[in-house]
Amino acid sequence: LSPVSAPCQLSALRRANGLPRSTAALEGREMADPWALFSGEDPDEDGDGADEAAVVGLRVAYSRAWELFLRFEFSRAKNVARVWLPKLPRGGGMTPDEVLIYEADLSYITGACSRNAPELLHRALQCYEEHLALVPENANARRMRAETLLRLRRYDDALEAWEDVAWRRFSSLKDAFAIGEEEVQVAPFQ
């Protein structure tokens, strides 16, 4: 792509694949069927061959769900997140640990926005634990696991999980002083 023609080609590619011009096109469109926006159909029934458009759709919806959740727009966040839970792509270049973190976070958002629905929070917890078995250094997954335990009112387990988060975060004096250099988003907790 040449720098001059790239925008035109990108617009044509978006139109040909039914993709919106930007994520702003999703504003107010928490759709009942997100596949209609991104790929027009579900991945094949066994869940192994999700196309790239479905993965793009998941990533946009995931970002949107977190954005709404962090702005305390719980009803809208739940609407975005819950639609994708039964349709998570299992292919399209996504690794198993990526699928687990998407499922965990979307389950957490949906559960937290549904008055701490235990079945969804248990699903999130299981996914966080499976993800951490594959990627033990993921600090955000550890923190979200601790928050999930709090929402499940498993306070002793949550305290241990928070101690683990703190221990890993402050494992060296250098790390303790570097904390202010990174931006950490904290999920709203009620």
N, C-alpha and C positions, 0 to 999 in steps of 0.2 A: 504494500500500500504506500502510495506517495503521500506526503503530508497534506497536499492540497485535496486529493481525492478521498482520503481516509474518512472524513465525516460523511460524505455522500454514500460511500460504500457501506459504512456502518449503519446509516439510516436505512438503506435498502435491505441490509441483512436483518435488521430488527423488524422491518415491515414484512419481509418474506417469512419470518419465523413467528410472527404475531407477538413480538416482544414490545413492551412499552418504551417510549423514548427515554424515560428516566423513572426512578423509583417514585417520583412525585406523581406519576400517572396512577399509582396504586392508592393515592390518598382517597380515603372514603370508600375503597373497594375491597374490604375484607370479604373476599369471595367465598361462596359455599364450595365452589369447585376451582381451585387454583390452577389445575392442569389446563383448563380452558384458556387461561391467559398465556401460559408459557409453552405448552406443547400440543394442546388440543386433545390429548388422550393420555390415559394412564400408562405407566411402564408395563411391560408384559407381566402376566399374572403371577409368575414365580418370584417377581421382585428383583431378579438378577440383572436385568438389562435396562435400567433407567437411562434415558437419553440425557445429553448434556443440558438441554433446555430445562428439564425437570430439576436438575441440580442447580442451575442458575435461579430458577423459581424458588427453590428451597432456601438458597442463600439470601435472596432478597427478602423473603417472608421472615426468615430467622432474624435478620437485622431489624426489620420493621417491628417484629414482636418485642425484641429487647428495647428498642427505642420507645415504644408505647408503654411498656412495663416500667421503664425507668422514669417516664414522665407521669406515672401514676394513672394512666389511662387503662385500667385493668380490664374493663369489658372489651375494649378494642384489641388489647394485647391477647386476651384469651381467644377471641375470634380468629385472629391470625394464626396463633400457635396450634390450636386444636384441630384445624383443618388439615395440617400437614402430618400430624401424628400417625394416622392410618396409612399415609401414602409416602412415607419416607423413602427416597430413592436408595437402593442398595448397590448401585453401580455408578456409571457415569464418571469414573475416575476417583470416586471417594474411597478413602481407606476405612477399614473397620472402626478405627478409633475416631475418625471424623463422624461417621454415622452415629456412633454411641454418644458423642457429645451433643450433636444436634438433637437426638432423641431425648437425652437427659434434660437439656435446657428447655426444650419445648414442653416436655412433661412437667418440669418445674413451674414454668410460667403458667401453663394451663391449670395445674393443681393449686398454685398459690392464688390464682385469680378465681378459683372455684371454692373459696372458703377452706383452703387447705385440704382438698380432697385427698384422702389417704391413699387410694389406689393409684392416683397419678403421681403423688409424691414418692410412693414406694417404687414405682417404675423409674422415676428420676434417680432415686438413690441407687437402685440396682445398676442403672446405666453408668452413673458416675463411678461406681466401684469397678465395673468391668473396664471402663475407660482408663482408670488409674492403674489397673493391673497391666495395661498396655503402655501407658504413658505416665509413669509415676511422678515425673517432674512438673506436671501441669498444675500450677498453683491455683489457677482459677477454678479448675474442677474440684480441687481439695476444698476451696472456700465454699463453692456451691454445695458440695456434699455436706459440709458443716451446717450451712443454712437450711438444707433440706431436713437434716436431723432435728434442728430446732423447730421447724414447722410441724414435724411429726411428733413433737413433744417428747423426744428421746433425749432428755437434757443431759444425762450422764455421758451418753455417746457423743452428743454435740460438743460438750466441754472437752472431751478427749480429742475430737476432730479439730476444734479451734486451737488446742494446745499444739497439735501437730502442725497446723498452718503457721502458728507463731514461731515454733521451733525451726521449721524450714525457712521461714522468712528471715529470721534473725540468727541464722547459723554462723554468721561472722559479723564482727563489728563493722566492717566495711559495708556489708549489706544493710545493716541497721541505719547507717547514716545516708544511704542512697535512696531511702524510701521516698523522700519528697520529690525525687527526680522523675518518677513515673506516675502516670494517671491511673488510678484504680477506681472503677465504677462499682458502686455498692447498690445492690438490688434493694428496693423498698421492702420494708418488713413491717407487717402489722400484727 
